[in-house]
Amino acid sequence: MAHALVAGGGIGGLATALSLARRGHRVTVVERGEALAESGAGIQLGPNAFHALDLLGVGRAVRHRAVFIEELRFMDGTTDEKVAVMPLKGCYRRRFGNSYAVVQRGDLYQSLLAACRAAEGVGLVTGAAVRRYAQDRAGVTVRTGDGRTFTGDLLVGADGIRSAVRAQLVGDGPPRVCGHTIFRSVIPIGRVPEDLRWNAVTLWAGPRWHFVHYDIGGGEYLNLAATVDDGAREPVAGRPTDRAAVLDRFPELGPTGRRLLELGEGWRQWVLCDRDPVDVWTDGRVALMGDAAHPMLQYAAQGACQALEDAVVLGEVLGDATEADVAQRLEKYNAERRERTARVQLLAREMGTRLYHPAGGAALERNAMLRSLSEEDLYEKVSWLHGHRLSERPEPAPARGAGRAVRLRVPGAVRAGRSPVW
């Protein structure tokens, strides 16, 4: 069996470590932070994520703190009009084989961390930021910022959107700043009036902005996330923001949405970034996963879901791998994952501009399109995304050359902004 190095101890890195360890490999996770912890608020998990979590052996633990959502609601944020609703109970769960839920990032992370700590063969190293790697026929070695080195049979770069492993492997520069600023707040559910407590992921769409909220932490907190297309060009991550400044950014928000937005406190802001899809995430004994491989905007609610899928596929593909066939196995993983993840990346971009943020006549056309869709139509639209099971993966496409941008056959509905996935 092989010894795997994993750069990054976030959700994707721990899921990868767990997936490999469950197949008998030895794993060393090298994390830049001084402690193993996950910041952030809520994550939406579709059925595809729960399929992956079950295969990783942590599905039950994650479900224990999850809030199982009854519906996704799309609202006109300026008029308070309910435009479309996707029910997520009986028919949805039967069709896709699992539930749709939201969790606090820390709850998902702690479930993975506990499983890694209990797993035989997983080592967790903190305070070690991977800077470079070198490889030869015998193995791969990483060097960290403090001068330490770690050697194994393969390296998985799970070190996020600003991945040092990707910088060496792909060399495509900094992430793309998309020009959208998101403001986030988490408040105790006790502060929310009873008439505003809905077991739904609710999205209020307005001209060049939208506002989303849902319960997290087992129903103990309300997660608020308000996004504005403001043309921001400088990356910002977690900057504290005055409450009045947030409220001023959404003057057109209707009365019900406004009541919810005004509940927020302790606001922080981020400027959203992603990258263009690339064909090749591997370099011999080195591969990327999660945000290091295919960072995506929030609009399809699939970032964590796709990282969990990556982790499971890595474990399956590496299975009984030895140090001699690692590179070939990693190429197979790359081939199996790149088309699906690139499609999600591009969909997320389209949703952010053409579904969530239209104004004027374009918004009216969007509302009319969404109203025309039946419950079955909605399920059919998301089937490829929510219904994906890792045991039903398509045959991988052949590799097409390192670092080249993907040219996908994106469905016409996505190109025209008509996909109701949110």
ABEGO torsion letter per residue (X at the ends): XBBBBBBEABAAAAAAAAAAAAAGBBBBBBBABABBBBBEBBBBBBAAAAAAAAAAGAAAAAAAABBBBABBBBBBAAAGBBABBBBABAAAAAAAGBBBBBBBAAAAAAAAAAAAAABBGBBBBBGBBBABBBBBAAEBBBBBAAGBBBBBABBBBAAEAABAAAAAAAGAEBBBBAGBBBBBBBBBAAABBAAABBBBBBBBBBBGBBBBBBBBGGGABBBBBBBBBAGBABBBBGBBBBAAAAAAABAABBAAAAAAAAABBGBBBBBBBBBBBBABABBEABBBBEAAABBBBAAAGAAAAAAAAAAAAAAAAAEABBAAAAAAAAAAAAAAAAAAAAAAAAAAAAAAAAAAABBEAAAAAAAAAAAABBAAAAAAAAAAAAABBAAABBBBBBBAEBGBBBBBBBBAAAAAGABABX
